Amino acid sequence: MTPSSRNERPPQPELSAIDHVLDPRLRRFLRYYLDLRNGRRVPYRHQISPLDFPDLLGIVFLYEFDAASQDFYIRLAGEQIAQMLRTARAGAKLSEVFPADVFPIVLERYRRICLTPCVMHNVGQVFRYLGGTGTGERIAMPLLGEDGEPGYFLGATTYSLAHDHGPGDDDTPVRITYTPL
C-alpha cells in the first residue's frame, strides 16, 4: 500500500483526541500503540510484542494486506475473536471470514485504516453484519511492514451478548469513527 510518505510526521494525535474509546482495556491498548510511534505517524509491525499486552491477547487481531489478491490475511485472531467469527483463523483471507455481501464493506473499512492512515473505532453492534445480537467496541490501527509501507493493521474487540449490555444500546447500529494519524 502506498505512498511511503504516509509515515512522515504531522502533528501527533494524543489519546485525548480519541477519548471516545470507552473500554479501559482498549484505551490502554491504544495508548500502547500511540507510544510505539516514537515520532512517526505509524509504528512498524516488528515493534509489537504480545508480551506487552498478555491480558488482551484473547481480543486482539492482526491482519496483513496482500496486494496480489487485494485481500487481507489474518495473522492473529485471539480466542474470543475466533469464538465470534468461527472462520477467523491464522492464514484465512478476509473474504473467507465474511459473507460475500459483507466482504466489500469490511474490506473498504480495513483498507482505509492502512491508506489514510487512521485509527478506526467502532461502538455498538460490532458483529451486526454477522447476525450478532450483542454490543461491543473495536479499535484498529495501521502498522508498517519492513518495507515501510502500511500493509498491516492491529486491533482489539470487546463484546457482550445482548443480555449483558455492553457499550451502546442493543438497538444501536455500529457507529464508526476514523481518526487520522
C-alpha positions in Angstrom: 0.0 0.0 0.0 1.5 3.3 -1.0 2.6 6.1 -0.7 5.6 5.7 1.6 5.3 9.3 2.7 2.4 8.1 4.9 4.9 7.8 7.8 6.1 11.4 7.6 5.3 13.1 10.8 2.3 15.6 11.0 1.1 16.7 14.4 0.7 13.7 16.7 -2.8 13.0 18.0 -2.8 12.2 21.6 -5.2 9.9 23.4 -7.4 12.9 24.3 -8.1 13.3 20.5 -9.8 9.9 20.5 -11.1 9.9 24.1 -14.4 8.5 22.8 -12.9 5.0 23.3 -15.0 3.7 26.2 -13.4 0.4 27.3 -10.4 0.9 29.6 -8.6 -2.1 28.1 -9.0 -0.6 24.6 -7.8 2.8 25.8 -4.7 1.2 27.3 -4.1 -0.8 24.1 -4.4 2.5 22.1 -2.0 4.3 24.4 0.5 1.4 23.9 0.1 1.8 20.1 0.5 5.6 20.2 3.6 5.4 22.4 5.2 2.9 19.9 5.2 5.6 17.2 8.1 7.4 18.7 7.9 10.4 16.5 6.4 8.6 13.4 2.9 8.5 12.2 2.7 4.7 12.3 4.8 2.1 14.1 6.3 -0.9 12.5 4.8 -4.4 12.9 8.0 -5.7 14.4 7.7 -3.2 17.3 4.6 -5.0 18.5 5.2 -7.5 21.3 2.4 -9.7 22.7 4.4 -9.7 26.0 3.3 -6.1 26.3 -0.4 -6.9 26.5 -0.8 -10.6 27.5 -4.2 -9.9 29.2 -5.6 -8.7 25.9 -4.5 -11.5 23.6 -7.9 -13.1 23.6 -9.4 -10.0 21.9 -6.6 -8.9 19.6 -6.4 -9.4 15.9 -3.7 -8.7 13.3 -4.3 -8.6 9.5 -1.9 -8.3 6.6 -2.8 -6.8 3.2 -1.9 -8.9 0.1 -1.7 -6.6 -2.9 -1.9 -9.5 -5.4 -5.2 -10.8 -4.2 -6.5 -7.4 -2.9 -7.5 -9.1 0.3 -6.3 -9.2 3.9 -4.9 -12.3 5.6 -5.4 -13.0 9.3 -2.1 -13.3 11.0 -3.5 -13.4 14.6 -7.1 -13.9 15.9 -7.5 -14.0 19.7 -9.5 -16.8 21.2 -12.6 -14.6 21.9 -12.4 -13.2 18.3 -12.3 -16.8 16.9 -15.4 -17.7 19.1 -17.4 -14.9 17.5 -16.0 -15.4 14.0 -15.8 -19.2 13.6 -13.8 -18.9 10.4 -11.3 -16.4 11.8 -8.0 -18.3 12.0 -4.4 -17.5 11.1 -3.9 -17.7 7.4 -7.6 -17.2 6.5 -8.5 -14.5 4.0 -10.9 -11.7 5.0 -13.0 -12.8 2.0 -13.3 -16.3 3.6 -14.3 -14.9 7.0 -17.1 -12.6 5.9 -20.0 -13.4 3.7 -19.8 -12.2 0.1 -22.4 -9.4 0.7 -20.5 -8.1 3.7 -16.9 -8.5 2.5 -16.7 -5.3 0.3 -17.9 -3.2 3.2 -15.4 -4.6 5.7 -12.6 -4.6 3.1 -13.1 -0.9 2.5 -13.1 -0.1 6.2 -9.9 -2.0 6.7 -8.1 -0.6 3.6 -9.0 2.9 4.9 -7.1 2.2 8.2 -3.9 1.5 6.3 -4.3 4.0 3.4 -5.3 7.1 5.4 -3.6 6.1 7.9 -6.0 6.3 10.8 -7.4 4.7 13.9 -10.8 3.1 13.4 -13.2 3.0 16.4 -16.5 1.1 16.3 -19.0 1.0 19.1 -22.5 -0.6 19.1 -23.4 -3.8 17.2 -19.9 -4.6 16.0 -20.9 -8.1 14.8 -24.3 -6.9 13.3 -23.3 -8.0 9.8 -22.8 -11.5 11.0 -26.1 -11.7 12.9 -24.6 -10.8 16.3 -27.1 -9.6 18.8 -24.9 -8.0 21.4 -22.9 -4.8 21.5 -19.2 -4.1 21.7 -16.3 -1.8 20.9 -13.4 -2.2 18.5 -10.3 -0.3 17.7 -7.9 -0.9 14.8 -4.7 0.8 14.0 -2.3 0.6 11.0 1.2 -0.9 11.1 4.1 -0.6 8.7 5.7 -3.7 7.1 9.5 -4.0 6.8 9.3 -2.1 3.5 7.9 0.9 5.3 4.5 0.6 3.7 1.3 0.4 5.8 0.3 -3.1 5.0 -0.9 -4.4 8.4 -3.4 -3.4 11.0 -3.7 -4.4 14.6 -6.9 -4.2 16.6 -8.9 -5.4 19.5 -12.7 -6.0 20.0 -14.7 -6.2 23.2 -18.1 -7.8 23.0 -21.1 -8.5 25.3 -24.1 -10.6 24.4 -27.4 -8.7 24.2 -28.5 -9.5 27.8 -25.1 -8.3 29.2 -25.5 -4.8 27.7 -22.0 -3.7 26.6 -21.1 -0.3 25.1 -24.0 1.3 23.3 -27.6 0.0 23.1 -28.7 -3.3 21.7 -30.7 -1.3 19.2 -27.8 1.0 18.2 -26.2 0.1 14.9 -22.4 0.3 14.9 -21.0 3.9 15.0 -17.7 4.2 13.2 -15.1 7.0 13.6 -11.8 7.3 11.8 -9.1 9.5 13.5 -6.2 10.3 11.1 -2.7 9.9 12.5 
